[in-house]
Amino acid sequence: MAKKSTLSIESLSRGHISYVRLYGTIDETFDPAALIEAAVGRDVILNMKAVSRISSFGLRDWVHTVETLSKTVDRILLMECSPSVVAQLNMVANFGAGATVASVQAPYFCEQCEWDTEVTVPLGDANTPVKLPEVKCRRCSTVMILDDDPETYFGFRSGVRTQALDPRLAAFIADFSRPIDAQSAGVGVAAAPAAPVSAPPGRPAALEEVKDETTRTPMRFRDTARSTAKIVTSHPKAALAAGVALVGIVALIIGMMLARSSGIPPRRLAQLQEQIGAGRFAKAEEIIAQFKRDGLLTRDLGAFFAKQVADGRTKAVAERRARILAAVQARRPEDVISAATKTIDGAVLDVDLVFLLAEAYRSLNRCGEALPYYAAFDVEMSKSNPADKRLDDAVFWEGDCASQLGKSELARGHFRRVASDLPRGDFRNSAIARLRAMDKQ
């Protein structure tokens, strides 16, 4: 039985314009048909503000869906793209599949009281500089700063079409958003203009209130995380101890509250938190399984521990990705390899990082180590996204590495693919030249 989608879709239409708002996670449960069905106009506006995460499986289906949609409509606009969406725009060349980005959500941070928020930043065309708004902290009124490097965050503009919303579309969105947002917040308003409105039953009620409450509730925990980051920066030797202690103490308090009636000994609970804090997630899962075998695990407590492990693993993977991308930007292939080859229990490199690791090995003339990663990227992208331009590069360098390793027939096969099956890339002429050279030998 198919899993229920973790992405909710709300669509509003008038004339030839469709306004679609997305809420949740784009993952393996993403239903392409639901999005295509919601986008019925010639001009389709996708509001991405509430997209919280995009997995590698969801990314593949998303790209295919938007490519399909672009063939049936005149224009696709992405607006209020969340930081998760912006990250994909920066990393995946064809994420928008020809769509135009009208605005993004930019993360802001208050250095005075450490409050953070997200603010909508409109975008003009590629030649128009991004104008960041001045944002004052709602807690202490201090002027906040962008919580990212501007050139990095808005780097996607060099390869993705951007354009401000024209007044006609902006007015359409305003007309429909106000009554629906008011209904979500429980405010009495006049009836909305007559138009087809479809909202899935799983869409959260009072969305903005929920978002605000979500922001307020974990504030102390996020402040703790910010403080931990400062400790890491100023006292690197104490970083591990501080991080494990802070996270472990908070989690232990919550866990003890849930575990009070379960009979789990505090010592065993502390051992579990120690394993999670140290990134030994497989060992943590073994301890949780033992709790279950001993009859000490209630459903709520099991869900809490499972979420702790999942969140810890997700954080470790995100930190690894950030280190890899920073090393790529700084052109430090040794650091790319060091970060990418660090084992994380229960997590594997996604296909984008596999390609970056192959490139890092090749740049250091370590073809024997680069070849299997190029091959892995080739296999995955040939199945999931053969239109990705990096596939041409990977196949050519597979041939080059194989040639350097004395695997002539393997190299010849890869060069033939680039020359005949993948002629769209920059390596076609090089592949033909390499084949001719090999024929003369």
Long-range contacts (C-beta under 8 A, 24 or more apart in sequence): 2-29, 3-28, 3-29, 4-29, 4-202, 5-29, 5-30, 5-31, 5-34, 6-30, 7-31, 7-51, 8-199, 8-200, 8-202, 8-203, 8-204, 9-34, 9-35, 9-38, 9-200, 10-38, 10-180, 10-197, 10-198, 10-199, 10-200, 10-203, 11-38, 11-39, 11-40, 11-196, 11-197, 11-198, 12-176, 12-180, 12-195, 12-196, 12-197, 13-40, 13-41, 13-195, 13-196, 14-172, 14-176, 14-193, 14-195, 15-41, 16-41, 16-42, 16-43, 17-41, 17-42, 17-43, 17-45, 17-169, 17-172, 18-43, 18-44, 18-45, 19-45, 19-47, 19-172, 19-173, 19-176, 19-177, 20-44, 20-45, 20-46, 20-47, 21-47, 21-49, 21-50, 22-46, 22-47, 22-48, 22-50, 22-51, 23-50, 23-51, 23-203, 23-204, 23-207, 24-50, 24-51, 24-52, 25-51, 25-52, 25-53, 25-54, 25-55, 25-58, 26-51, 26-53, 26-54, 26-55, 26-58, 26-59, 26-61, 26-62, 27-53, 27-54, 27-55, 27-57, 27-58, 28-55, 28-57, 28-58, 28-61, 30-58, 30-61, 30-62, 30-65, 32-61, 32-64, 32-65, 32-68, 34-200, 35-65, 35-69, 36-65, 36-68, 36-69, 36-72, 38-198, 39-69, 39-73, 39-76, 41-73, 42-73, 42-74, 42-75, 43-73, 43-74, 43-75, 43-77, 43-169, 44-69, 44-73, 44-75, 44-76, 44-77, 45-76, 45-77, 45-79, 45-102, 45-169, 45-173, 46-76, 46-77, 46-78, 46-79, 46-99, 47-79, 47-80, 47-173, 48-78, 48-79, 48-80, 48-81, 48-82, 48-85, 49-79, 49-80, 49-81, 49-82, 49-105, 49-120, 50-82, 50-207, 50-211, 51-81, 51-82, 51-84, 51-85, 52-82, 52-84, 53-84, 54-84, 54-85, 54-88, 56-350, 56-351, 56-352, 59-88, 59-92, 59-95, 60-384, 60-385, 62-95, 63-92, 63-94, 63-95, 63-97, 63-385, 64-385, 66-96, 66-97, 66-98, 66-99, 67-94, 67-97, 67-98, 67-387, 70-97, 70-98, 70-99, 75-100, 76-100, 77-101, 77-102, 77-163, 77-165, 77-169, 78-102, 79-103, 79-165, 79-173, 80-104, 80-105, 80-120, 81-105, 82-118, 83-107, 83-118, 86-153, 86-156, 89-156, 89-160, 90-152, 90-153, 90-155, 90-156, 91-325, 91-352, 92-352, 93-159, 93-388, 93-389, 93-390, 94-385, 94-387, 94-388, 94-389, 95-160, 96-160, 96-161, 98-161, 99-161, 100-161, 100-162, 100-163, 101-156, 101-157, 101-160, 101-161, 101-162, 101-163, 102-162, 102-163, 102-164, 102-165, 103-165, 104-154, 106-132, 106-146, 106-148, 106-153, 107-146, 107-147, 107-148, 108-135, 108-144, 108-145, 108-146, 108-147, 109-144, 109-145, 109-146, 109-147, 110-137, 110-139, 110-140, 110-142, 110-144, 110-145, 111-142, 111-144, 111-145, 112-137, 112-140, 112-142, 113-137, 113-139, 113-140, 113-142, 114-222, 114-223, 114-226, 114-227, 115-139, 115-140, 115-144, 115-219, 116-147, 116-222, 117-144, 117-215, 122-164, 122-165, 123-157, 123-162, 123-163, 123-164, 124-162, 124-163, 124-164, 125-162, 125-163, 126-157, 126-158, 126-161, 126-162, 130-154, 130-157, 152-329, 181-208, 184-208, 184-209, 185-209, 221-250, 224-250, 243-277, 244-274, 244-277, 244-278, 245-277, 247-276, 247-277, 248-273, 248-274, 248-276, 248-277, 251-276, 251-277, 251-308, 254-304, 255-301, 255-304, 255-305, 255-308, 258-298, 258-300, 258-301, 258-304, 259-301, 261-298, 262-296, 262-297, 262-298, 262-301, 263-296, 264-291, 264-296, 264-301, 272-305, 276-308, 276-309, 276-312, 277-312, 279-312, 279-316, 279-344, 279-345, 280-345, 281-309, 281-312, 281-313, 281-316, 281-344, 281-345, 281-346, 282-345, 282-346, 283-345, 284-308, 284-309, 284-312, 285-309, 285-346, 313-344, 313-345, 313-346, 313-347, 316-344, 316-347, 317-344, 317-347, 320-344, 321-353, 324-353, 324-356, 324-357, 328-356, 328-360, 333-359, 333-360, 333-361, 333-363, 333-364, 334-360, 334-364, 336-360, 337-361, 337-364, 351-377, 351-380, 351-381, 351-384, 354-380, 355-390, 355-394, 358-394, 358-397, 362-397, 362-400, 362-401, 367-400, 367-401, 367-404, 367-405, 368-401, 368-405, 370-397, 370-401, 371-398, 371-401, 371-402, 371-405, 374-398, 374-401, 389-424, 389-425, 391-422, 392-418, 392-422, 392-424, 392-425, 392-426, 392-427, 393-425, 393-426, 393-427, 395-422, 396-425, 396-427, 396-430, 396-431, 399-431, 399-434, 400-434, 403-434, 403-438, 408-438, 411-438, 412-438
